[in-house]
Amino acid sequence: MSADTSAAQSPRSLPRPDGTSIAYHKLEASPQNAGAPGVIFIHGLMSDMEGGKALHLEEHCRKTGRGFIRFDTYGHGKSSGRFPDGTIGRWREDLLAILDEVADGPQVLVGSSMGGWLMLLGAIARPDKVAGLVGIAPAPDFTEDLMLPSFTPEQMRQLEERGRIEEPSEYSDEPYVISKKLLDDGRSHLLLRGPMDIRCPVRLLHGMKDDSVPWEWSLKIQDKVASDDVEITFIKTGDHRLSEPADLDRLTRTLDALLEALG
């Protein structure tokens, strides 16, 4: 089955206690990989599980017999909720629900941009279930350190008066709706202010022409995690998305090497 065929299938649904649901696709591991770590892809802000990196990884895991899960966080894609009502804390809970109720055994988390923040939070919350991390332009603390400093005085006034602002997106026709709720909640989940109790292997991929998340962010993560097994690959001409064919090949090579090291 091709990735395109899989993408066209209806996703499964994981009910949540508040009546909402998480949409996801799950690929079972082959018998020879039973018990080996699976892979979970975590999308970025205003993205979803139908993106090129998610589908490329799914097809790769299909060919290699690895278990694989991709899902939409609250207010994204086919999951319940409105994007402006989402927060880092809520999206973290979505990831933990997938780890606890959908995944089988240990997992390698692959997080893109905002998904990189969520994968770090997931590794801290579920160290027994997270075997390794692969970050693609990971963006912990972006609400506080990247968004807020970029707002104009007028935008700050709108945030206080209306509780939200709209920002144009270079990746979508729809604008980013940035809520005060998102910014306030993000402050409760900041990671780069102190050490992170993450001891599993960490692999980071970051384009040096990323105009959304500076490549220095990956160095900050390296400095803060407790793990000594951290490798960073900088792509001199790489952008934020890292979705070109060469980028996708690099991603799967990085993932395969980590999975092989994990046994």
N, C-alpha and C positions, 0 to 999 in steps of 0.2 A: 504493500500500500504506500502510495506516495505521500509526501507531506501535504500536497494540495488536497488529496482525497481526505486525509485526516482533518485538515482545517475546515472542510465542508461539513463534517459530521457535527451533529448537535452535541454540545458539551454535557457532561454530567453535572449534577447540582448537589452541593453540600449544604443542607439546611443549618441555619444558625439559630441560637436560642431566642433572638429578638424577632424572628419571623423572616429575616432576609436569607439570602443564599449566595454561595460562592460557586461560580461556574468554573469547571476545570476539565482538562483532558488528562487521562492517565494511560500510559503505555506500560504493560507488564514486562518484567524482566524475563529473559529466556531461562530455561531450566539450568543451563550451565552457569548463569549469573545469579542464581537464587542465593540470597544472603549477602551478595556483594552490594556496595553502596549504589543507590539510585541517584537520580539527578532531578532537581527542582529548579525551574526557571522562574525568576521574579522580574516582572516588567517595570518600566519606569513610569514617571508621572505623566498622566494623560496618554499613556500607551496601553497596550493590552497583550493578551497571550497569542494573538494572531500575527505578531510582528515577525520580520525575517529571521532574527536571531533565535526566537523561540521555535519556529518551524524548522530551521536548519538543525538545531540541537535535537529536536524530536526525531527527524529523519536519521540523523547520525546514530542516535541511541537505538532506533529500530534496527539499523544495519549491524550494530555491535551487540545487540541483545541486552542493552541496559534498560532498567526501569526508568521512566521519565514522567514528570508531571509538569504541566503548565497551567496557570490559573489566572483569573481576573480578580484583582482586589476590589473592594467595595467602591461602587460608583464608576467602575471602569468596565469596558467591554460588555459582556453578557451577565455580569454579576448584578445583584440588587443594588439599589441606592443611587443617589445623585452625587456626582463628583464634588460639587461645592461643600457637601456635608462630610466628606472624607477627611481623615487625619492620619498622621503617622502612627499613632497608637492604634487606630482601628485597622489600618493595613497590616500592622504588626500582628494583631490578633488573627487576621485572616491567614497569614503565613503559619502561625502556630497551630491553627485549626487544621490546615493541610498537613502539617507535620504529624499532628497527633491522631487525626482521624482518617487520613487518606494514604499517607506514605507507609511503605513497608520497610522497616529496618532503618539503618543509617542512610543519610543523604548528603550529597554534595549540593550546596546551594549556589546557583549562578544568578547573580543580581546585576541588573543593568541600571545605572544612574540611581534614581531613588530606590530601585530594587537592591542596590548595593548597601544602602542604609538599612533596609529591612533585613538583608541577609546577616549583617552584623548583629542586629538586635535579636534575630532568631538564634544565632550561634551562642549568644550570651544566655538566652532564656532556655535553650534546649541543648546543652553541651553533649548530652548522651545520644542525641539524634542527629547531630550535625558533624559529619566526618571531615568536611573540607569546604572551602569557599573559593569561588571564582568571581571576582568583581570586574565589571566592564564599566569604566568611567564611574566608579562608585562615588556616591554623593551624600555621605553622612552630614548632618547639620546644615543642609542647603537652605532650609527655611530661614535660619538665623544668620548664617554667614554669607550666603550668596544672594538670596532674595531681598531681605530687609535692607542691606546697604545700597541696593540698586534702585530703591523706590524714591521718587521725587517727593517734595513736600506736599504736593497736591495729592499724590497717591496715598501718602500717609494720612492725610485728612479724610480721604474717601474711606480708608480702612476703619478709621475711628467712627465716622458718621454712618456709613452704610454697612460696615462689617465685611466688605469685600471690594476687590478691584478686578478688572479684566486686563490681562496681558496678552499681546499677540504671540502666537506660537509659530516658529519656523518649521515645525514638523506637522502641523495640522491646520485646517481651515478654521477650526473652532478655537476661540481664545482660551487661554488659561484663566479660570476664575479662581483667584487666590483669596481665600477667606481669612479673616482674623482668627477664626477657630483653628485653621490649619497652622498658622504661625504660632499661636499660643500653645497648642498641643505639641508642636515640634520642640518647643523649649523644654518640654518634659522628657525628651528622648535624645538629648544631645550626647554625643559620644567622644568628640575630639578634645574635650576639656580635661580629660584624665585618662588613666589606663583602662584598657578594655580586657576583660577576663575571657579572652578567646585564645585557645591553645591548640586548635586544629591547624592543619596546613592552609595557607592563604596564597592565592594567586591573583594578581591584579593586572589588568590590561588597560592602558590609558593613552589616548591620542594626545600628542603635544600641540596640536592645533585645535584642541577642544575649546570652544568659546562659551560653553555652558558650565562645565566643571573643570577648574584648572588642574593640570596634571600633578601639581604639588599636593593635591588631596590624597593621592595614593601614597605619597611619602609620609603624610601625616598619619594615615592608617597604619602603615608599617611601624611607625614610631610608637603607636599607642597599644597595639595588640600584644598580648603576652607571648604569643607563639614566636619561636625562633625560626620556624619554617615558613618564611615569607619570600615570595619572588614577585618582582614587578617587571612587566614588559612595557616599555614606552615605545610608541609608534610615532616616528618623527613627523610624518605627514597625516597622521590619523585625526579624524574629527571626533565629535561627541558620540555619534551613533555607532561607529565601527561596524558597519554593515556591508562593506564591500566584500566581494568574494575572497580576497586575500585576508580580510579581517575575520571572516567566518571560518576559514581554514585554520587561522591562528588560534581561534577560540577552541575549536574541536581538538587541535593538537595539545593545547594547554590542558583541557579537560581530560583527555586520554592519558597524558603523562601523570596527572594527579591521581586518577583512578588506578592506574597501574601501580603507583607508589603506595596507594592505600591497600592494594591487594584485593 
